[in-house]
Amino acid sequence: MNTDLVAIPQTTAMLETPSEVVYRASQQARLLMDIVEKTGCYQQIRDKKYLQVEAWETIGAFNRTHAETEFITAIVQDDQTIGYQAKVQLFKDGMVTGGAIMPCYFTENACRGKEGDAKHKASMSAAQTFATSKAYRMNFSYVAILAGYSPTPAEEMTGEDSTVPDYTKHWCKEHKTAYFKKGNMKSYAHPITDAQGNKTGDWCNEPEPKKEAPTEKEPTAAAKPEPKPEATEAVLHPTEGEGEAQAEITEAKASPIDMEWLGSQLKIVQSKKMASWRNTEVVKQIAAITGKEADSVTQAVANLNHEQAELFVKKLESAVEVALA
């Protein structure tokens, strides 16, 4: 009979008490805040900060966890590829500890302005980024919350792939790299590296676009002042079929809420079939706040004062977080 003792492996979670879990998470949160604020790997939307994938990977590193892509598949509708979805798994000590599947459609911001192969490549890359952030968020959102950040990944809020530079703008031809603007940076810039790729400590700032000097017009005998152009509105139109909102943005008159931002947030909640956030219901909600009737979301928003707008925005942000949870 074999009487040798056999060691039974135990996970960290099995060995820790609740107070020890909180202590460890609090330590990670303090370190995370320092790293994120220094590197600017977050997006600020109104009064909330959303972590980008690099910050979520940092939390994973604190916990000896890394992400691996299991697959990327095309999303096909009516025999046409309309985007890609990726499945990412989290591994710790060789064991799968979590994962997520996330799509990136060609209509997302990450694919905007791209055509052909570039659009497909952007969609596949963004799907991996979205899934990576989501997987870490599902495992470690408590660390982000303790650090004072929103648990929703930045990529889900913006629909942009933070890991891929946009070569169509903010591109430094001298150093052949992309300028970026994150966190509290006041302008676009990038760190300068030496021939070995090491940072030198210096930064290259994107030059400001040159402003053309106004041309002087010859005075006429009876010059009449040019009429001011009429302000146009940013109107939210329901799409055909299921009535979900899309923002068709033109030159917008002064509004207490950024209409482009509003359109993107309504798109999120309406994609989850949240009936209380259809255009008609949004108009009713705002009318209840202002006491003024309106025919469209744009007109309703224009009736809001500053305090009423803040109240409505907080309500919408809460709905978006529920939709993305």
KOLTI-324422 format. One record per residue (C-alpha): residue number from 1; x, z, y. Coordinates in nm, 3 decimals, always signed. Layout:
site nr = NUM; u = X; w = Z; v = Y
...
! end
This chain:
site nr = 1; u = +0.000; w = +0.000; v = +0.000
site nr = 2; u = +0.141; w = -0.102; v = +0.339
site nr = 3; u = +0.140; w = +0.197; v = +0.575
site nr = 4; u = +0.315; w = +0.024; v = +0.868
site nr = 5; u = +0.149; w = +0.083; v = +1.201
site nr = 6; u = +0.013; w = -0.229; v = +1.369
site nr = 7; u = +0.002; w = -0.243; v = +1.751
site nr = 8; u = -0.337; w = -0.348; v = +1.884
site nr = 9; u = -0.302; w = -0.549; v = +2.207
site nr = 10; u = -0.501; w = -0.416; v = +2.499
site nr = 11; u = -0.579; w = -0.589; v = +2.825
site nr = 12; u = -0.506; w = -0.438; v = +3.163
site nr = 13; u = -0.879; w = -0.403; v = +3.226
site nr = 14; u = -0.916; w = -0.189; v = +2.908
site nr = 15; u = -0.639; w = +0.047; v = +3.023
site nr = 16; u = -0.750; w = +0.091; v = +3.384
site nr = 17; u = -1.006; w = +0.335; v = +3.516
site nr = 18; u = -1.250; w = +0.216; v = +3.788
site nr = 19; u = -1.048; w = +0.399; v = +4.055
site nr = 20; u = -0.732; w = +0.227; v = +3.934
site nr = 21; u = -0.904; w = -0.113; v = +3.951
site nr = 22; u = -1.009; w = -0.046; v = +4.310
site nr = 23; u = -0.661; w = +0.075; v = +4.403
site nr = 24; u = -0.496; w = -0.235; v = +4.253
site nr = 25; u = -0.747; w = -0.468; v = +4.422
site nr = 26; u = -0.696; w = -0.292; v = +4.757
site nr = 27; u = -0.320; w = -0.340; v = +4.732
site nr = 28; u = -0.369; w = -0.708; v = +4.657
site nr = 29; u = -0.612; w = -0.739; v = +4.949
site nr = 30; u = -0.357; w = -0.598; v = +5.194
site nr = 31; u = -0.088; w = -0.835; v = +5.070
site nr = 32; u = -0.332; w = -1.126; v = +5.076
site nr = 33; u = -0.429; w = -1.061; v = +5.440
site nr = 34; u = -0.063; w = -1.066; v = +5.544
site nr = 35; u = +0.010; w = -1.392; v = +5.359
site nr = 36; u = -0.308; w = -1.572; v = +5.466
site nr = 37; u = -0.275; w = -1.481; v = +5.834
site nr = 38; u = +0.090; w = -1.592; v = +5.839
site nr = 39; u = +0.033; w = -1.921; v = +5.658
site nr = 40; u = -0.312; w = -1.997; v = +5.801
site nr = 41; u = -0.451; w = -2.106; v = +5.464
site nr = 42; u = -0.810; w = -2.041; v = +5.562
site nr = 43; u = -1.088; w = -2.210; v = +5.757
site nr = 44; u = -1.283; w = -2.023; v = +6.022
site nr = 45; u = -1.648; w = -2.120; v = +6.064
site nr = 46; u = -1.809; w = -1.922; v = +6.344
site nr = 47; u = -1.725; w = -1.555; v = +6.282
site nr = 48; u = -1.632; w = -1.588; v = +5.913
site nr = 49; u = -1.306; w = -1.685; v = +5.743
site nr = 50; u = -1.307; w = -1.886; v = +5.420
site nr = 51; u = -1.002; w = -1.896; v = +5.192
site nr = 52; u = -0.847; w = -2.229; v = +5.094
site nr = 53; u = -0.731; w = -2.302; v = +4.741
site nr = 54; u = -0.373; w = -2.190; v = +4.816
site nr = 55; u = -0.500; w = -1.840; v = +4.900
site nr = 56; u = -0.707; w = -1.825; v = +4.580
site nr = 57; u = -0.399; w = -1.930; v = +4.381
site nr = 58; u = -0.211; w = -1.644; v = +4.547
site nr = 59; u = -0.470; w = -1.397; v = +4.421
site nr = 60; u = -0.430; w = -1.552; v = +4.077
site nr = 61; u = -0.053; w = -1.504; v = +4.097
site nr = 62; u = -0.108; w = -1.134; v = +4.177
site nr = 63; u = -0.293; w = -1.111; v = +3.846
site nr = 64; u = -0.059; w = -1.332; v = +3.636
site nr = 65; u = -0.331; w = -1.597; v = +3.622
site nr = 66; u = -0.294; w = -1.972; v = +3.668
site nr = 67; u = -0.529; w = -2.270; v = +3.659
site nr = 68; u = -0.516; w = -2.578; v = +3.437
site nr = 69; u = -0.739; w = -2.885; v = +3.453
site nr = 70; u = -0.916; w = -2.949; v = +3.122
site nr = 71; u = -1.081; w = -3.280; v = +3.216
site nr = 72; u = -1.196; w = -3.510; v = +3.496
site nr = 73; u = -1.497; w = -3.734; v = +3.429
site nr = 74; u = -1.685; w = -3.990; v = +3.633
site nr = 75; u = -2.035; w = -3.914; v = +3.760
site nr = 76; u = -2.243; w = -4.225; v = +3.691
site nr = 77; u = -2.583; w = -4.308; v = +3.835
site nr = 78; u = -2.758; w = -4.641; v = +3.777
site nr = 79; u = -2.439; w = -4.777; v = +3.614
site nr = 80; u = -2.242; w = -4.699; v = +3.930
site nr = 81; u = -1.972; w = -4.433; v = +3.967
site nr = 82; u = -2.078; w = -4.206; v = +4.254
site nr = 83; u = -1.805; w = -3.944; v = +4.221
site nr = 84; u = -1.607; w = -3.732; v = +3.975
site nr = 85; u = -1.632; w = -3.384; v = +3.830
site nr = 86; u = -1.348; w = -3.166; v = +3.702
site nr = 87; u = -1.333; w = -2.867; v = +3.470
site nr = 88; u = -1.061; w = -2.612; v = +3.542
site nr = 89; u = -0.976; w = -2.313; v = +3.323
site nr = 90; u = -0.792; w = -1.994; v = +3.418
site nr = 91; u = -0.524; w = -1.862; v = +3.183
site nr = 92; u = -0.364; w = -1.518; v = +3.166
site nr = 93; u = -0.097; w = -1.443; v = +2.908
site nr = 94; u = -0.205; w = -1.752; v = +2.714
site nr = 95; u = -0.572; w = -1.651; v = +2.701
site nr = 96; u = -0.860; w = -1.825; v = +2.880
site nr = 97; u = -1.009; w = -1.578; v = +3.128
site nr = 98; u = -1.240; w = -1.800; v = +3.332
site nr = 99; u = -1.319; w = -2.148; v = +3.453
site nr = 100; u = -1.549; w = -2.371; v = +3.654
site nr = 101; u = -1.684; w = -2.725; v = +3.674
site nr = 102; u = -1.724; w = -2.879; v = +4.020
site nr = 103; u = -1.812; w = -3.231; v = +4.140
site nr = 104; u = -1.691; w = -3.434; v = +4.435
site nr = 105; u = -1.920; w = -3.718; v = +4.535
site nr = 106; u = -1.806; w = -4.020; v = +4.734
site nr = 107; u = -2.028; w = -3.894; v = +5.018
site nr = 108; u = -1.816; w = -3.577; v = +5.058
site nr = 109; u = -1.582; w = -3.535; v = +5.355
site nr = 110; u = -1.282; w = -3.563; v = +5.120
site nr = 111; u = -1.368; w = -3.931; v = +5.055
site nr = 112; u = -1.476; w = -4.024; v = +5.405
site nr = 113; u = -1.305; w = -4.333; v = +5.544
site nr = 114; u = -1.155; w = -4.431; v = +5.207
site nr = 115; u = -1.236; w = -4.739; v = +5.002
site nr = 116; u = -1.146; w = -4.882; v = +4.663
site nr = 117; u = -0.889; w = -4.695; v = +4.454
site nr = 118; u = -0.814; w = -4.454; v = +4.738
site nr = 119; u = -1.175; w = -4.329; v = +4.732
site nr = 120; u = -1.167; w = -4.273; v = +4.355
site nr = 121; u = -0.832; w = -4.095; v = +4.376
site nr = 122; u = -0.953; w = -3.873; v = +4.660
site nr = 123; u = -1.267; w = -3.780; v = +4.468
site nr = 124; u = -1.076; w = -3.690; v = +4.151
site nr = 125; u = -0.822; w = -3.481; v = +4.343
site nr = 126; u = -1.089; w = -3.302; v = +4.544
site nr = 127; u = -1.296; w = -3.226; v = +4.232
site nr = 128; u = -0.993; w = -3.048; v = +4.083
site nr = 129; u = -0.936; w = -2.855; v = +4.405
site nr = 130; u = -1.304; w = -2.755; v = +4.428
site nr = 131; u = -1.311; w = -2.643; v = +4.063
site nr = 132; u = -0.986; w = -2.447; v = +4.101
site nr = 133; u = -1.114; w = -2.255; v = +4.403
site nr = 134; u = -1.447; w = -2.191; v = +4.230
site nr = 135; u = -1.283; w = -2.061; v = +3.911
site nr = 136; u = -1.065; w = -1.814; v = +4.105
site nr = 137; u = -1.362; w = -1.715; v = +4.322
site nr = 138; u = -1.570; w = -1.630; v = +4.013
site nr = 139; u = -1.294; w = -1.401; v = +3.882
site nr = 140; u = -1.144; w = -1.251; v = +4.198
site nr = 141; u = -1.403; w = -1.263; v = +4.477
site nr = 142; u = -1.382; w = -0.884; v = +4.508
site nr = 143; u = -1.021; w = -0.912; v = +4.627
site nr = 144; u = -1.120; w = -1.162; v = +4.898
site nr = 145; u = -1.406; w = -0.936; v = +5.011
site nr = 146; u = -1.178; w = -0.630; v = +5.030
site nr = 147; u = -0.942; w = -0.837; v = +5.247
site nr = 148; u = -1.227; w = -0.920; v = +5.486
site nr = 149; u = -1.280; w = -1.283; v = +5.386
site nr = 150; u = -1.594; w = -1.462; v = +5.271
site nr = 151; u = -1.609; w = -1.502; v = +4.891
site nr = 152; u = -1.711; w = -1.868; v = +4.930
site nr = 153; u = -1.409; w = -2.107; v = +4.905
site nr = 154; u = -1.335; w = -2.307; v = +5.220
site nr = 155; u = -1.356; w = -2.634; v = +5.029
site nr = 156; u = -1.720; w = -2.566; v = +4.938
site nr = 157; u = -1.805; w = -2.510; v = +5.304
site nr = 158; u = -1.627; w = -2.817; v = +5.441
site nr = 159; u = -1.634; w = -3.062; v = +5.148
site nr = 160; u = -1.268; w = -3.138; v = +5.223
site nr = 161; u = -0.966; w = -3.123; v = +4.994
site nr = 162; u = -0.722; w = -2.894; v = +5.175
site nr = 163; u = -0.434; w = -3.000; v = +4.949
site nr = 164; u = -0.437; w = -3.369; v = +5.046
site nr = 165; u = -0.315; w = -3.483; v = +5.389
site nr = 166; u = -0.518; w = -3.743; v = +5.578
site nr = 167; u = -0.281; w = -4.036; v = +5.629
site nr = 168; u = -0.518; w = -4.208; v = +5.868
site nr = 169; u = -0.467; w = -3.947; v = +6.141
site nr = 170; u = -0.234; w = -3.661; v = +6.235
site nr = 171; u = +0.059; w = -3.832; v = +6.060
site nr = 172; u = +0.421; w = -3.778; v = +6.166
site nr = 173; u = +0.602; w = -4.111; v = +6.130
site nr = 174; u = +0.941; w = -3.953; v = +6.206
site nr = 175; u = +0.932; w = -3.700; v = +5.921
site nr = 176; u = +0.684; w = -3.891; v = +5.701
site nr = 177; u = +0.451; w = -3.597; v = +5.654
site nr = 178; u = +0.112; w = -3.483; v = +5.781
site nr = 179; u = +0.053; w = -3.261; v = +6.080
site nr = 180; u = -0.193; w = -2.982; v = +6.006
site nr = 181; u = -0.386; w = -2.719; v = +6.197
site nr = 182; u = -0.486; w = -2.400; v = +6.020
site nr = 183; u = -0.595; w = -2.050; v = +6.110
site nr = 184; u = -0.502; w = -1.961; v = +6.467
site nr = 185; u = -0.279; w = -2.264; v = +6.531
site nr = 186; u = -0.359; w = -2.409; v = +6.874
site nr = 187; u = -0.244; w = -2.764; v = +6.794
site nr = 188; u = -0.144; w = -2.986; v = +6.502
site nr = 189; u = +0.215; w = -2.941; v = +6.378
site nr = 190; u = +0.429; w = -2.924; v = +6.063
site nr = 191; u = +0.745; w = -2.731; v = +5.965
site nr = 192; u = +1.073; w = -2.928; v = +5.969
site nr = 193; u = +1.273; w = -2.931; v = +5.646
site nr = 194; u = +1.632; w = -3.029; v = +5.570
site nr = 195; u = +1.749; w = -3.296; v = +5.324
site nr = 196; u = +1.700; w = -3.054; v = +5.032
site nr = 197; u = +1.342; w = -2.978; v = +5.135
site nr = 198; u = +1.417; w = -2.628; v = +5.266
site nr = 199; u = +1.239; w = -2.513; v = +5.583
site nr = 200; u = +1.469; w = -2.493; v = +5.885
site nr = 201; u = +1.246; w = -2.261; v = +6.085
site nr = 202; u = +1.172; w = -2.533; v = +6.343
site nr = 203; u = +0.839; w = -2.706; v = +6.393
site nr = 204; u = +0.742; w = -3.057; v = +6.497
site nr = 205; u = +0.433; w = -3.060; v = +6.722
site nr = 206; u = +0.200; w = -3.358; v = +6.731
site nr = 207; u = +0.232; w = -3.525; v = +7.071
site nr = 208; u = -0.081; w = -3.524; v = +7.282
site nr = 209; u = -0.245; w = -3.864; v = +7.325
site nr = 210; u = -0.154; w = -4.030; v = +7.653
site nr = 211; u = -0.430; w = -4.032; v = +7.907
site nr = 212; u = -0.480; w = -4.359; v = +8.086
site nr = 213; u = -0.470; w = -4.335; v = +8.463
site nr = 214; u = -0.809; w = -4.413; v = +8.615
site nr = 215; u = -0.822; w = -4.749; v = +8.785
site nr = 216; u = -0.923; w = -4.747; v = +9.147
site nr = 217; u = -1.227; w = -4.955; v = +9.233
site nr = 218; u = -1.236; w = -5.152; v = +9.553
site nr = 219; u = -1.496; w = -5.004; v = +9.788
site nr = 220; u = -1.799; w = -5.219; v = +9.855
site nr = 221; u = -2.011; w = -5.228; v = +10.163
site nr = 222; u = -2.315; w = -5.063; v = +10.012
site nr = 223; u = -2.194; w = -4.905; v = +9.692
site nr = 224; u = -2.467; w = -4.731; v = +9.500
site nr = 225; u = -2.389; w = -4.439; v = +9.271
site nr = 226; u = -2.400; w = -4.540; v = +8.909
site nr = 227; u = -2.695; w = -4.387; v = +8.723
site nr = 228; u = -2.604; w = -4.115; v = +8.477
site nr = 229; u = -2.660; w = -4.218; v = +8.114
site nr = 230; u = -2.947; w = -4.048; v = +7.947
site nr = 231; u = -2.847; w = -3.783; v = +7.695
site nr = 232; u = -2.911; w = -3.877; v = +7.337
site nr = 233; u = -2.997; w = -3.632; v = +7.065
site nr = 234; u = -2.856; w = -3.557; v = +6.725
site nr = 235; u = -3.167; w = -3.598; v = +6.509
site nr = 236; u = -3.196; w = -3.465; v = +6.156
site nr = 237; u = -3.384; w = -3.715; v = +5.941
site nr = 238; u = -3.517; w = -3.642; v = +5.592
site nr = 239; u = -3.384; w = -3.881; v = +5.331
site nr = 240; u = -3.621; w = -4.090; v = +5.125
site nr = 241; u = -3.739; w = -3.957; v = +4.790
site nr = 242; u = -3.692; w = -3.580; v = +4.776
site nr = 243; u = -3.694; w = -3.506; v = +5.148
site nr = 244; u = -3.346; w = -3.354; v = +5.165
site nr = 245; u = -3.180; w = -3.354; v = +5.504
site nr = 246; u = -2.895; w = -3.570; v = +5.621
site nr = 247; u = -2.745; w = -3.535; v = +5.968
site nr = 248; u = -2.736; w = -3.858; v = +6.165
site nr = 249; u = -2.514; w = -3.755; v = +6.455
site nr = 250; u = -2.493; w = -3.948; v = +6.780
site nr = 251; u = -2.395; w = -3.822; v = +7.123
site nr = 252; u = -2.568; w = -3.485; v = +7.138
site nr = 253; u = -2.699; w = -3.308; v = +7.443
site nr = 254; u = -2.600; w = -2.947; v = +7.507
site nr = 255; u = -2.721; w = -2.731; v = +7.219
site nr = 256; u = -2.668; w = -2.364; v = +7.129
site nr = 257; u = -2.576; w = -2.472; v = +6.774
site nr = 258; u = -2.330; w = -2.740; v = +6.664
site nr = 259; u = -2.567; w = -3.004; v = +6.525
site nr = 260; u = -2.306; w = -3.158; v = +6.293
site nr = 261; u = -2.238; w = -2.815; v = +6.142
site nr = 262; u = -2.611; w = -2.750; v = +6.113
site nr = 263; u = -2.664; w = -3.079; v = +5.931
site nr = 264; u = -2.390; w = -2.998; v = +5.677
site nr = 265; u = -2.530; w = -2.649; v = +5.609
site nr = 266; u = -2.887; w = -2.774; v = +5.566
site nr = 267; u = -2.758; w = -3.035; v = +5.324
site nr = 268; u = -2.614; w = -2.755; v = +5.108
site nr = 269; u = -2.926; w = -2.540; v = +5.092
site nr = 270; u = -3.159; w = -2.837; v = +5.049
site nr = 271; u = -2.948; w = -2.972; v = +4.763
site nr = 272; u = -3.040; w = -2.650; v = +4.577
site nr = 273; u = -3.412; w = -2.726; v = +4.627
site nr = 274; u = -3.460; w = -2.423; v = +4.854
site nr = 275; u = -3.805; w = -2.514; v = +4.982
site nr = 276; u = -3.794; w = -2.269; v = +5.272
site nr = 277; u = -3.510; w = -2.473; v = +5.425
site nr = 278; u = -3.672; w = -2.816; v = +5.433
site nr = 279; u = -3.679; w = -2.972; v = +5.779
site nr = 280; u = -4.044; w = -2.892; v = +5.837
site nr = 281; u = -3.991; w = -2.529; v = +5.736
site nr = 282; u = -3.680; w = -2.499; v = +5.955
site nr = 283; u = -3.885; w = -2.618; v = +6.254
site nr = 284; u = -4.146; w = -2.352; v = +6.174
site nr = 285; u = -3.880; w = -2.081; v = +6.139
site nr = 286; u = -3.729; w = -2.160; v = +6.477
site nr = 287; u = -4.072; w = -2.190; v = +6.640
site nr = 288; u = -4.150; w = -1.840; v = +6.514
site nr = 289; u = -3.831; w = -1.715; v = +6.684
site nr = 290; u = -3.876; w = -1.899; v = +7.014
site nr = 291; u = -4.253; w = -1.911; v = +7.036
site nr = 292; u = -4.226; w = -2.280; v = +7.125
site nr = 293; u = -4.355; w = -2.573; v = +6.919
site nr = 294; u = -4.127; w = -2.867; v = +6.834
site nr = 295; u = -4.151; w = -3.202; v = +6.653
site nr = 296; u = -3.800; w = -3.204; v = +6.503
site nr = 297; u = -3.514; w = -2.973; v = +6.411
site nr = 298; u = -3.317; w = -3.098; v = +6.711
site nr = 299; u = -3.596; w = -3.017; v = +6.954
site nr = 300; u = -3.651; w = -2.678; v = +6.793
site nr = 301; u = -3.280; w = -2.589; v = +6.818
site nr = 302; u = -3.276; w = -2.688; v = +7.185
site nr = 303; u = -3.542; w = -2.422; v = +7.248
site nr = 304; u = -3.316; w = -2.142; v = +7.119
site nr = 305; u = -3.133; w = -1.916; v = +7.361
site nr = 306; u = -2.792; w = -1.771; v = +7.273
site nr = 307; u = -2.920; w = -1.455; v = +7.102
site nr = 308; u = -3.188; w = -1.643; v = +6.910
site nr = 309; u = -2.932; w = -1.901; v = +6.795
site nr = 310; u = -2.703; w = -1.626; v = +6.659
site nr = 311; u = -2.997; w = -1.477; v = +6.467
site nr = 312; u = -3.088; w = -1.814; v = +6.314
site nr = 313; u = -2.724; w = -1.898; v = +6.227
site nr = 314; u = -2.676; w = -1.566; v = +6.043
site nr = 315; u = -2.992; w = -1.631; v = +5.843
site nr = 316; u = -2.876; w = -1.982; v = +5.752
site nr = 317; u = -2.525; w = -1.864; v = +5.657
site nr = 318; u = -2.677; w = -1.606; v = +5.421
site nr = 319; u = -2.887; w = -1.882; v = +5.259
site nr = 320; u = -2.577; w = -2.102; v = +5.218
site nr = 321; u = -2.385; w = -1.821; v = +5.047
site nr = 322; u = -2.675; w = -1.773; v = +4.805
site nr = 323; u = -2.686; w = -2.149; v = +4.738
site nr = 324; u = -2.313; w = -2.163; v = +4.664
site nr = 325; u = -2.299; w = -1.845; v = +4.456
! end
